C-alpha cells in the first residue's frame, strides 16, 4: 500500500460528474478522459455528444473543476440488460486496465441491482430511466479513465466521510419522492456506508455517484487518518447553494515518511510503592489509567520486597508530559499512596504510524487499527493489529481468540500493506 485516497462528501454529497471533476482537478489527464468519453457514443447509438470539457470555475469563493457534457439523446429509458451490455462493451473496447473495467461494470451492476430491488422486478424485465442515459456512461467511463491515469486502483486504500444526501423531495420519472431517494438508501444499505441528511433541501447524492463510491470499497472515517497530502482535487456540480460551496473534495497522499531516522521523544515516568491494597484494586487502577486516550504509553506492576520484608507492588507508569498531573491524581485517589516519584526521560522510538484496515469475516465488516513500524533503513520491523480490535471481532463472531488473530493477520497480509 503506497497511496491513501480520502473522498469527502460530507457537505454536498457525491455525484458522478463531481467525482470525475475532482479527479481531473487532482491531476488526471483530461484529454485522455475526453477521448474515451467520446468513444462511448458508438455504443449509445441513440445519443450524440455535442461537447465535452472540463472548466475551472468558482463556487462560493472556492476554485474547482466542473465537467461540461452536452449531448442529445432520443431514448429516455433502456432495458437494464441492454444498459449493462452497453457499459460492458464500452469497457471491453476502450483502453482501460482490468481493475478499471471491473470497477465500471460493478458500478453499473450496483445501480441495476438496487433498481431491481426497489421495483420488485427481474433484471430482464427492468427498465432504467435516468440511469440509462449516456450521461451515466460518461461518468462511469470518465471516472474509470481518471482512476487509471492517477494509478489509484493499485496499492491504495480509499476512505470516505459520511455522505450528505440532502433533504426535501426529488421529481423523477416515477413522480415525487423524498430525499434520500430509494436508490440511494438501498445502495448505502448494502454497502453499510453511513449517510446523513441535509444540509440542503435538494438531492445531493446521485445513484451514479453513490454506486461508484461504494465500489471503491472505502472505509468510513470521522477524522482523517494520518497521511501526507500530495494532491487535492475539488469537483463541483451544476447546482449553486447560498453560503455553501457545492464541492466534492478528494485528497490523495501517502503514509507519513517518518522512517528516515530513529526518533527520540521525552516522556514522564511516575513510580510509587504500594503495600497495603489488594490485587483487585491494583487491577482496577491499571484499567482506569490505561484508558487515558493513548497518552499513557505503558503501565507496569512489579512484585517486590520492601523494608521489614513486607511484600509490595511497584507501580510504574510511562505517560506524556501533558497528563502527568492527571495521572498522579488518579493514583492518589485510587491507592491512598502518600508520594509519587517523577522523572523526565528521553527514549528512542522507531518511526511508526497507525492505519485503519477494513476487513470482512463471516460476512461482517470490521475495521482494525494496525501499527506499522520500520527501522532507520526503512526496513519493515513489525505490523501489529490492535489486540482490543481483534478481541471485539472474536466476541462478535463467536470465534476463539487464537483463530481470530490468525484470520485477521492473514487478511491484513492480503491488503499488501507490507509493501509500504
LINDA-V166921 format. One record per residue. N is the residue number from 1. PHI is phi as a letter, one per 30 degrees, with the letter a starting at -180 (NA if undefined). NEAR is the number of other ideal C-beta (glycine too) atoms within 8 Angstrom. Layout:
n={N	N}
phi={PHI	PHI}
near={NEAR	NEAR}
This chain:
n={1	2	3	4	5	6	7	8	9	10	11	12	13	14	15	16	17	18	19	20	21	22	23	24	25	26	27	28	29	30	31	32	33	34	35	36	37	38	39	40	41	42	43	44	45	46	47	48	49	50	51	52	53	54	55	56	57	58	59	60	61	62	63	64	65	66	67	68	69	70	71	72	73	74	75	76	77	78	79	80	81	82	83	84	85	86	87	88	89	90	91	92	93	94	95	96	97	98	99	100	101	102	103	104	105	106	107	108	109	110	111	112	113	114	115	116	117	118	119	120	121	122	123	124	125	126	127	128	129	130	131	132	133	134	135	136	137	138	139	140	141	142	143	144	145	146	147	148	149	150	151	152	153	154	155	156	157	158	159	160	161	162	163	164	165	166	167	168	169	170	171	172	173	174	175	176	177	178	179	180	181	182	183	184	185	186	187	188	189	190	191	192	193	194	195	196	197	198	199	200	201	202	203	204	205	206	207	208	209	210	211	212	213	214	215	216	217	218	219	220	221	222	223	224	225	226	227	228	229	230	231	232	233	234	235	236	237	238	239	240	241	242	243	244	245	246	247	248	249	250	251	252	253	254	255	256	257	258	259	260	261	262	263	264	265	266	267	268	269	270	271	272	273	274	275	276	277	278	279	280	281	282	283	284	285	286	287	288	289	290	291	292	293	294	295	296	297	298	299	300	301	302	303	304	305	306	307	308	309	310	311	312	313	314	315	316	317	318	319	320	321	322	323	324	325	326	327	328	329	330	331	332	333	334	335	336	337	338	339	340	341	342	343	344	345	346	347	348	349	350	351	352	353	354	355	356	357	358	359	360	361	362	363	364	365	366	367	368	369	370	371	372	373	374	375	376	377	378	379	380	381	382	383	384	385	386	387	388	389	390	391	392	393	394	395	396	397	398	399	400	401	402	403	404	405	406	407	408	409	410	411	412	413	414	415	416	417	418	419	420}
phi={NA	b	b	c	b	c	c	b	c	d	c	b	i	b	b	d	d	d	d	d	d	d	d	d	d	d	k	d	d	d	d	d	d	e	d	d	d	e	d	d	d	d	c	c	d	c	b	b	d	c	a	b	a	b	c	d	b	b	b	h	i	c	d	a	c	b	d	c	b	c	a	c	b	d	d	c	a	b	d	e	d	d	d	d	d	d	d	d	d	e	d	d	c	c	d	b	d	d	d	d	d	d	e	d	d	d	d	d	d	d	e	d	d	d	d	d	d	d	c	h	b	d	e	d	c	c	c	c	c	e	d	c	d	d	e	d	d	d	d	d	d	d	d	d	d	d	d	d	d	d	h	c	c	b	h	b	b	c	b	b	d	e	c	d	c	i	a	i	b	b	c	b	d	c	k	c	b	d	c	d	d	e	d	d	d	d	d	d	d	d	d	i	d	d	b	b	d	i	d	b	d	a	d	c	c	c	e	d	d	d	d	d	e	d	d	d	h	d	c	d	b	c	c	d	d	d	a	c	d	c	b	b	c	c	c	c	c	d	d	b	b	d	i	b	d	d	b	c	c	b	c	c	a	b	e	d	d	c	c	d	b	d	c	b	b	c	b	c	c	c	b	a	c	b	b	b	b	d	d	d	d	e	d	d	d	d	d	d	d	d	c	d	h	i	d	d	d	a	b	b	c	c	d	a	c	c	d	i	h	d	d	b	c	c	c	b	b	c	b	d	d	d	c	e	d	d	d	d	d	d	d	e	d	d	c	i	d	c	a	b	d	b	b	c	b	d	b	d	b	d	e	a	a	c	b	d	c	d	b	b	b	h	i	c	c	b	b	c	d	c	c	c	b	b	d	d	c	i	d	d	c	a	b	b	d	d	d	d	d	d	d	d	d	e	d	d	c	i	c	d	e	e	d	d	e	d	d	d	d	d	d	d	e	d	d	i	d	d	c	d}
near={13	8	12	13	13	16	16	11	16	8	10	13	15	13	13	16	13	17	18	15	19	17	15	16	12	12	7	13	6	8	6	10	16	11	8	14	14	9	11	14	12	7	10	11	6	6	12	7	12	6	7	10	7	11	7	6	9	7	11	9	5	9	6	16	15	13	13	9	11	7	12	6	11	5	7	5	8	10	9	14	8	8	14	12	8	12	13	9	9	15	14	7	8	11	3	13	7	6	9	14	12	8	14	16	12	9	13	14	9	13	15	14	9	14	13	13	8	9	7	5	7	6	9	7	5	13	8	14	10	9	11	11	9	12	9	14	14	14	16	16	17	14	14	14	16	13	13	12	10	12	7	9	10	6	7	11	11	11	15	15	12	11	17	16	14	15	10	8	7	11	5	9	6	5	5	5	10	8	16	11	12	8	12	15	10	11	14	14	7	10	7	6	11	7	13	9	9	8	5	10	7	10	10	10	16	11	13	14	16	15	13	15	15	14	10	10	6	11	11	10	11	5	4	7	11	7	12	8	8	6	10	9	15	14	21	14	12	3	6	5	10	4	4	10	12	12	14	18	11	16	12	15	11	10	13	8	7	8	10	7	6	9	9	8	7	8	12	12	11	14	10	12	10	12	8	4	8	5	5	6	10	13	8	9	13	10	8	9	13	8	6	11	4	4	9	14	7	7	11	8	10	7	7	9	6	10	4	4	5	8	7	11	12	13	15	12	14	10	14	10	9	5	11	12	6	8	14	11	8	11	16	10	6	10	12	7	10	3	5	10	7	9	7	8	8	6	8	7	9	11	12	10	10	10	13	12	15	9	12	8	12	4	3	8	7	12	10	14	11	14	12	14	10	12	9	7	5	7	6	8	7	7	11	6	15	10	6	6	12	14	10	9	14	13	7	8	10	5	10	6	9	6	9	15	10	8	10	14	9	8	12	14	7	6	10	7	12	7	7	7}
